[in-house]
């Protein structure tokens, strides 16, 4: 009998061990926040390659399988971004029993103030947050800011808090040049030693934890993080990893980062300068990011001199380096028709005083390029290449020295006060300087021209006799908006245009950088309001 009783007890113990075990985790997290499940598991061998972990989350209407990752010292994590309010249940899956069948639930609460969810493509060429709030991109570049001394990183965050930028492009792996030529990166993404003694099968969790800290701080500032996975800048060997190492790197990073709502994926910076990868390899890596990311964050790839085929299905928007394209609105618009996706001119050269020709724009020219891109129905990115503390904002962050940032803040206010669905060219082959929404809103930028007057004239689409409009004169450099007295009432001129019934013209100061804004007036005497309809809504 003792032997039978002992056998039964052993059987019960085995069965209990096989049953799902409820894991400890937070009981609530806000919608689009980060729910983090932490588990203890095996640490022998190489858990980065030997152990597979995921969790299935469901609220009854939506089910997502989310990849987990090894965070070192026998700790495993799964991060999840709930996209709906209410109860979510989960169960883990793994090729190791201690990590398998962990079940639990939590409640997703309504999002806190300022939490609008991840940014998505909206209205073909534009962006909006998941809750429908428009996102008007005014981006900047701070490639290596997470590799500087901690006090410089904190200074960068203070600068960003007071700056107009709502997106920051940043490298995930270090460039070869250290901050001020003397501060080597304080941490590395892989186990091993620089410059080439890396074990690409073992990640350095501390490196990624620090990066995640900065992602979260950008999120709390309302700034999207455009994370660049690969770069061609050499020295450390990260650009020459083999295909298996590249895939392992992508899977690990996506598992760690994708629950952050402010994340964008940039597959590479100047991808065509990275000679160790072919276009089919880039396609495979881009599709891998898409497949591994359960939330569908925005994805792009940045070019050097060779444009990528942004029609590829994994690409959500075009990330373009081309300063000449935004010297005139008509040039900037052309890429829209090729890809029928949002176009972001992330690099149009930098405002600065540099020996390099790509870092010599004046503040006026940087602002001009932003406005050219704006009335082309595209978006533009900023760079600041003045030496401050022996280095530049675009390379390492710190402080801004250029004159464009306040003017870009002004532009952002103009955009956010405009149509929520974004503005598109009105009559692109004939009047490339004007964008808006037909019969409702018009923004005309005169660029380097110096007109002394503007004839009130609207392209025909949606316009009829008797519509009432108000006009304002905008000085893009002085950051002023001056209302023009009275109202303008439309009257048909010819087969293409409507003019003011009284033949009125708008006086202008005869200097560059001027614009006019025209808004239709409703029966209540206020500008007609428009609403953004998200695709699929």
ZAVO-888483 format. One line per 10 residues: number of its first residue (from 1); their letters; for each residue x, y, z of C-alpha. Coordinates in steps of 0.1 Angstrom, whole numbers, plus 5000, padded with zeros to 4 digits. Example, Ala and Ser with C-alpha at 12.3 -4.5 7.8 and 13.67 -1.06 7.14 Angstrom:
2
1> AS> 5123:4955:5078 ~ 5137:4989:5071;
***
This chain:
537
1> XXXXXXXXXX> 5000:5000:5000 ~ 5028:5024:5008 ~ 5043:5018:4973 ~ 5009:5025:4957 ~ 5004:5056:4978 ~ 5038:5069:4969 ~ 5032:5062:4932 ~ 4999:5081:4933 ~ 5015:5111:4950 ~ 5042:5111:4923;
11> XXXXXXXXXX> 5015:5110:4896 ~ 4996:5139:4912 ~ 5028:5159:4914 ~ 5035:5153:4878 ~ 5000:5162:4867 ~ 5000:5194:4888 ~ 5033:5204:4873 ~ 5018:5200:4838 ~ 4988:5222:4846 ~ 4989:5259:4836;
21> XXXXXXXXXX> 5003:5280:4864 ~ 4991:5316:4869 ~ 5021:5340:4865 ~ 5026:5371:4885 ~ 5020:5403:4865 ~ 5004:5437:4867 ~ 4967:5437:4872 ~ 4961:5467:4849 ~ 4977:5488:4823 ~ 4963:5516:4802;
31> XXXXXXXXXX> 4952:5510:4766 ~ 4983:5512:4743 ~ 5005:5510:4774 ~ 5031:5483:4780 ~ 5020:5452:4799 ~ 5051:5432:4809 ~ 5050:5396:4820 ~ 5082:5385:4838 ~ 5091:5348:4842 ~ 5120:5328:4857;
41> XXXXXXXXXX> 5134:5301:4835 ~ 5165:5282:4825 ~ 5199:5300:4822 ~ 5221:5271:4811 ~ 5235:5269:4776 ~ 5226:5299:4754 ~ 5190:5309:4761 ~ 5191:5335:4733 ~ 5192:5308:4707 ~ 5180:5277:4727;
51> XXXXXXXXXX> 5148:5290:4742 ~ 5116:5300:4723 ~ 5089:5319:4742 ~ 5057:5336:4732 ~ 5023:5344:4747 ~ 4988:5344:4732 ~ 4967:5373:4743 ~ 4930:5376:4738 ~ 4900:5397:4748 ~ 4875:5375:4730;
61> XXXXXXXXXX> 4874:5397:4699 ~ 4911:5399:4691 ~ 4938:5373:4696 ~ 4975:5380:4692 ~ 5005:5359:4696 ~ 5034:5380:4709 ~ 5071:5370:4709 ~ 5090:5370:4742 ~ 5127:5374:4749 ~ 5155:5365:4772;
71> XXXXXXXXXX> 5166:5394:4795 ~ 5196:5377:4811 ~ 5202:5361:4845 ~ 5174:5335:4840 ~ 5148:5362:4834 ~ 5123:5360:4804 ~ 5098:5387:4794 ~ 5068:5391:4772 ~ 5056:5426:4765 ~ 5021:5434:4751;
81> XXXXXXXXXX> 5004:5466:4740 ~ 4966:5462:4745 ~ 4947:5478:4717 ~ 4913:5478:4735 ~ 4899:5486:4769 ~ 4887:5456:4791 ~ 4899:5423:4803 ~ 4927:5405:4784 ~ 4938:5369:4791 ~ 4970:5353:4782;
91> XXXXXXXXXX> 4989:5319:4781 ~ 5025:5314:4774 ~ 5040:5289:4750 ~ 5076:5277:4750 ~ 5100:5249:4742 ~ 5109:5248:4779 ~ 5084:5235:4805 ~ 5091:5261:4832 ~ 5080:5288:4807 ~ 5050:5269:4792;
101> XXXXXXXXXX> 5014:5273:4802 ~ 5016:5303:4824 ~ 4982:5319:4824 ~ 4968:5351:4837 ~ 4947:5381:4830 ~ 4948:5419:4834 ~ 4925:5448:4827 ~ 4933:5475:4801 ~ 4921:5508:4814 ~ 4913:5539:4792;
111> XXXXXXXXXX> 4943:5557:4779 ~ 4958:5585:4800 ~ 4959:5621:4787 ~ 4983:5624:4759 ~ 4982:5587:4750 ~ 4967:5585:4715 ~ 4981:5551:4705 ~ 5006:5543:4678 ~ 5008:5563:4646 ~ 4992:5548:4614;
121> XXXXXXXXXX> 4989:5558:4578 ~ 4957:5579:4572 ~ 4941:5593:4541 ~ 4967:5576:4518 ~ 4994:5602:4522 ~ 4992:5613:4558 ~ 4994:5600:4594 ~ 4971:5598:4624 ~ 4973:5582:4658 ~ 4952:5551:4665;
131> XXXXXXXXXX> 4925:5571:4683 ~ 4921:5594:4652 ~ 4941:5624:4664 ~ 4960:5638:4634 ~ 4998:5634:4635 ~ 5016:5662:4616 ~ 5052:5651:4614 ~ 5079:5676:4622 ~ 5110:5653:4627 ~ 5146:5657:4636;
141> XXXXXXXXXX> 5177:5635:4636 ~ 5199:5626:4666 ~ 5217:5595:4654 ~ 5239:5585:4683 ~ 5224:5604:4713 ~ 5221:5572:4734 ~ 5258:5566:4732 ~ 5268:5599:4749 ~ 5275:5604:4786 ~ 5244:5603:4807;
151> XXXXXXXXXX> 5244:5640:4814 ~ 5244:5647:4777 ~ 5215:5624:4771 ~ 5195:5641:4798 ~ 5204:5675:4782 ~ 5190:5661:4749 ~ 5157:5652:4765 ~ 5154:5687:4780 ~ 5161:5702:4746 ~ 5135:5680:4730;
161> XXXXXXXXXX> 5109:5689:4756 ~ 5111:5725:4745 ~ 5115:5718:4708 ~ 5088:5714:4681 ~ 5099:5679:4670 ~ 5074:5650:4673 ~ 5096:5623:4657 ~ 5133:5616:4662 ~ 5155:5594:4640 ~ 5181:5574:4660;
171> XXXXXXXXXX> 5205:5546:4653 ~ 5202:5513:4672 ~ 5238:5504:4669 ~ 5268:5528:4674 ~ 5286:5547:4647 ~ 5324:5545:4647 ~ 5331:5581:4658 ~ 5328:5585:4695 ~ 5313:5616:4712 ~ 5337:5645:4711;
181> XXXXXXXXXX> 5363:5621:4697 ~ 5370:5606:4731 ~ 5339:5592:4748 ~ 5335:5556:4736 ~ 5300:5541:4737 ~ 5294:5530:4773 ~ 5277:5498:4764 ~ 5274:5475:4734 ~ 5245:5454:4719 ~ 5263:5421:4719;
191> XXXXXXXXXX> 5284:5401:4744 ~ 5321:5405:4736 ~ 5347:5433:4732 ~ 5353:5460:4706 ~ 5362:5464:4679 ~ 5354:5429:4665 ~ 5353:5404:4694 ~ 5315:5400:4694 ~ 5294:5369:4700 ~ 5264:5375:4677;
201> XXXXXXXXXX> 5245:5347:4693 ~ 5244:5365:4727 ~ 5229:5399:4732 ~ 5237:5423:4760 ~ 5204:5430:4778 ~ 5218:5460:4796 ~ 5223:5477:4763 ~ 5187:5472:4753 ~ 5173:5481:4787 ~ 5190:5515:4785;
211> XXXXXXXXXX> 5177:5520:4750 ~ 5142:5512:4761 ~ 5145:5537:4789 ~ 5151:5564:4763 ~ 5122:5551:4741 ~ 5099:5554:4771 ~ 5112:5589:4778 ~ 5106:5600:4742 ~ 5071:5585:4744 ~ 5063:5605:4775;
221> XXXXXXXXXX> 5074:5636:4757 ~ 5050:5628:4728 ~ 5079:5620:4705 ~ 5079:5591:4680 ~ 5111:5571:4679 ~ 5122:5562:4644 ~ 5146:5534:4652 ~ 5172:5526:4626 ~ 5180:5489:4627 ~ 5211:5488:4604;
231> XXXXXXXXXX> 5236:5513:4592 ~ 5266:5512:4569 ~ 5291:5531:4590 ~ 5315:5503:4597 ~ 5343:5496:4622 ~ 5324:5475:4647 ~ 5313:5448:4624 ~ 5276:5450:4630 ~ 5271:5458:4593 ~ 5287:5425:4582;
241> XXXXXXXXXX> 5267:5400:4603 ~ 5256:5369:4584 ~ 5220:5362:4574 ~ 5213:5341:4605 ~ 5227:5368:4628 ~ 5207:5395:4611 ~ 5175:5376:4615 ~ 5182:5368:4652 ~ 5189:5405:4658 ~ 5157:5416:4641;
251> XXXXXXXXXX> 5136:5390:4660 ~ 5152:5400:4694 ~ 5147:5438:4688 ~ 5111:5434:4677 ~ 5103:5412:4707 ~ 5118:5438:4730 ~ 5106:5471:4715 ~ 5073:5465:4696 ~ 5050:5471:4727 ~ 5062:5508:4728;
261> XXXXXXXXXX> 5034:5527:4710 ~ 5058:5555:4698 ~ 5079:5531:4678 ~ 5086:5534:4640 ~ 5109:5510:4622 ~ 5136:5523:4598 ~ 5152:5492:4584 ~ 5184:5511:4575 ~ 5201:5544:4571 ~ 5215:5549:4536;
271> XXXXXXXXXX> 5208:5513:4529 ~ 5225:5513:4495 ~ 5258:5523:4511 ~ 5257:5490:4530 ~ 5275:5468:4505 ~ 5271:5436:4525 ~ 5234:5432:4517 ~ 5215:5428:4484 ~ 5180:5442:4477 ~ 5165:5407:4481;
281> XXXXXXXXXX> 5181:5405:4515 ~ 5166:5439:4524 ~ 5132:5427:4512 ~ 5135:5396:4534 ~ 5145:5416:4565 ~ 5117:5442:4559 ~ 5091:5414:4555 ~ 5106:5398:4587 ~ 5100:5430:4607 ~ 5065:5431:4594;
291> XXXXXXXXXX> 5058:5395:4603 ~ 5073:5396:4638 ~ 5057:5429:4649 ~ 5021:5420:4661 ~ 5011:5457:4661 ~ 5020:5468:4626 ~ 5042:5498:4635 ~ 5052:5520:4606 ~ 5081:5507:4585 ~ 5105:5524:4560;
301> XXXXXXXXXX> 5140:5523:4546 ~ 5162:5553:4541 ~ 5183:5558:4509 ~ 5217:5571:4500 ~ 5218:5577:4463 ~ 5197:5548:4452 ~ 5160:5550:4458 ~ 5144:5519:4473 ~ 5113:5504:4457 ~ 5089:5517:4482;
311> XXXXXXXXXX> 5060:5499:4465 ~ 5071:5468:4484 ~ 5042:5457:4506 ~ 5062:5458:4538 ~ 5069:5495:4533 ~ 5043:5517:4549 ~ 5058:5551:4539 ~ 5087:5564:4519 ~ 5117:5577:4539 ~ 5137:5598:4515;
321> XXXXXXXXXX> 5171:5616:4515 ~ 5169:5642:4487 ~ 5175:5679:4495 ~ 5169:5690:4459 ~ 5134:5675:4459 ~ 5122:5701:4484 ~ 5138:5732:4469 ~ 5105:5736:4450 ~ 5070:5722:4458 ~ 5065:5707:4424;
331> XXXXXXXXXX> 5095:5684:4428 ~ 5085:5672:4462 ~ 5051:5661:4451 ~ 5062:5637:4424 ~ 5072:5608:4447 ~ 5036:5607:4460 ~ 5022:5596:4427 ~ 5048:5569:4423 ~ 5041:5551:4455 ~ 5007:5564:4467;
341> XXXXXXXXXX> 5020:5563:4503 ~ 5031:5590:4527 ~ 5064:5606:4517 ~ 5088:5618:4545 ~ 5119:5637:4534 ~ 5138:5626:4565 ~ 5170:5641:4552 ~ 5171:5673:4531 ~ 5207:5683:4542 ~ 5212:5700:4576;
351> XXXXXXXXXX> 5212:5735:4589 ~ 5247:5742:4600 ~ 5282:5755:4595 ~ 5302:5725:4583 ~ 5330:5717:4559 ~ 5306:5691:4544 ~ 5282:5704:4518 ~ 5253:5685:4533 ~ 5257:5705:4565 ~ 5256:5741:4552;
361> XXXXXXXXXX> 5220:5751:4550 ~ 5210:5785:4564 ~ 5181:5786:4588 ~ 5160:5803:4561 ~ 5168:5775:4536 ~ 5158:5748:4561 ~ 5125:5765:4568 ~ 5119:5770:4531 ~ 5124:5732:4524 ~ 5099:5724:4551;
371> XXXXXXXXXX> 5073:5746:4536 ~ 5080:5733:4501 ~ 5074:5698:4513 ~ 5043:5709:4532 ~ 5024:5723:4502 ~ 5035:5693:4482 ~ 5015:5671:4506 ~ 5046:5655:4521 ~ 5066:5658:4553 ~ 5102:5669:4560;
381> XXXXXXXXXX> 5129:5662:4586 ~ 5153:5686:4603 ~ 5190:5684:4611 ~ 5213:5708:4631 ~ 5250:5705:4622 ~ 5267:5733:4643 ~ 5295:5723:4666 ~ 5284:5725:4702 ~ 5307:5711:4729 ~ 5329:5697:4700;
391> XXXXXXXXXX> 5300:5679:4684 ~ 5266:5684:4667 ~ 5230:5679:4675 ~ 5224:5656:4645 ~ 5253:5633:4656 ~ 5249:5632:4693 ~ 5221:5655:4705 ~ 5227:5680:4734 ~ 5215:5714:4724 ~ 5203:5731:4692;
401> XXXXXXXXXX> 5222:5760:4677 ~ 5203:5768:4645 ~ 5175:5793:4639 ~ 5150:5770:4622 ~ 5135:5753:4652 ~ 5112:5781:4664 ~ 5100:5785:4628 ~ 5093:5748:4626 ~ 5073:5751:4658 ~ 5053:5778:4640;
411> XXXXXXXXXX> 5048:5756:4610 ~ 5036:5728:4632 ~ 5010:5751:4648 ~ 4998:5760:4613 ~ 4995:5724:4603 ~ 4977:5714:4635 ~ 4953:5742:4630 ~ 4946:5730:4595 ~ 4926:5701:4580 ~ 4929:5670:4602;
421> XXXXXXXXXX> 4932:5648:4572 ~ 4962:5666:4559 ~ 4966:5689:4529 ~ 4971:5677:4493 ~ 4980:5696:4461 ~ 4950:5713:4447 ~ 4960:5717:4411 ~ 4994:5701:4411 ~ 5004:5704:4374 ~ 4994:5740:4372;
431> XXXXXXXXXX> 4998:5755:4407 ~ 5023:5734:4426 ~ 5026:5760:4454 ~ 4991:5755:4467 ~ 4978:5726:4488 ~ 4947:5721:4509 ~ 4912:5707:4508 ~ 4891:5718:4478 ~ 4865:5745:4485 ~ 4874:5745:4522;
441> XXXXXXXXXX> 4911:5753:4529 ~ 4940:5765:4508 ~ 4977:5771:4517 ~ 4998:5788:4491 ~ 5036:5792:4497 ~ 5054:5817:4475 ~ 5089:5804:4484 ~ 5118:5825:4471 ~ 5095:5847:4450 ~ 5088:5882:4464;
451> XXXXXXXXXX> 5053:5891:4451 ~ 5038:5924:4462 ~ 5002:5912:4457 ~ 4982:5880:4452 ~ 4950:5878:4432 ~ 4924:5859:4450 ~ 4919:5829:4427 ~ 4908:5794:4435 ~ 4908:5763:4413 ~ 4874:5751:4404;
461> XXXXXXXXXX> 4870:5718:4423 ~ 4841:5721:4447 ~ 4839:5758:4444 ~ 4806:5776:4434 ~ 4795:5812:4431 ~ 4788:5829:4464 ~ 4811:5810:4487 ~ 4826:5832:4514 ~ 4863:5830:4524 ~ 4887:5847:4547;
471> XXXXXXXXXX> 4924:5853:4539 ~ 4954:5856:4561 ~ 4990:5865:4552 ~ 5017:5843:4568 ~ 5053:5853:4572 ~ 5071:5820:4577 ~ 5103:5835:4591 ~ 5088:5863:4613 ~ 5062:5837:4624 ~ 5033:5861:4620;
481> XXXXXXXXXX> 4997:5856:4607 ~ 4980:5887:4596 ~ 4943:5886:4587 ~ 4931:5905:4556 ~ 4901:5927:4563 ~ 4867:5916:4551 ~ 4855:5885:4532 ~ 4861:5873:4497 ~ 4831:5860:4478 ~ 4836:5836:4449;
491> XXXXXXXXXX> 4826:5843:4413 ~ 4833:5821:4383 ~ 4861:5835:4361 ~ 4865:5808:4335 ~ 4865:5771:4330 ~ 4891:5766:4357 ~ 4890:5793:4383 ~ 4869:5814:4406 ~ 4879:5849:4418 ~ 4866:5874:4442;
501> XXXXXXXXXX> 4833:5890:4430 ~ 4848:5925:4437 ~ 4881:5917:4420 ~ 4900:5921:4452 ~ 4937:5914:4455 ~ 4958:5907:4486 ~ 4988:5930:4493 ~ 5021:5913:4501 ~ 5053:5927:4515 ~ 5075:5918:4485;
511> XXXXXXXXXX> 5099:5895:4504 ~ 5107:5857:4503 ~ 5091:5832:4526 ~ 5055:5845:4525 ~ 5023:5824:4523 ~ 4986:5830:4523 ~ 4960:5809:4540 ~ 4924:5808:4527 ~ 4896:5793:4547 ~ 4859:5790:4537;
521> XXXXXXXXXX> 4834:5806:4562 ~ 4803:5788:4572 ~ 4768:5801:4581 ~ 4780:5807:4617 ~ 4808:5830:4604 ~ 4835:5806:4615 ~ 4859:5785:4593 ~ 4843:5753:4581 ~ 4855:5724:4602 ~ 4866:5691:4587;
531> XXXXXXX> 4869:5657:4603 ~ 4894:5630:4598 ~ 4880:5596:4588 ~ 4905:5568:4595 ~ 4908:5542:4568 ~ 4887:5512:4576 ~ 4864:5532:4600;
***
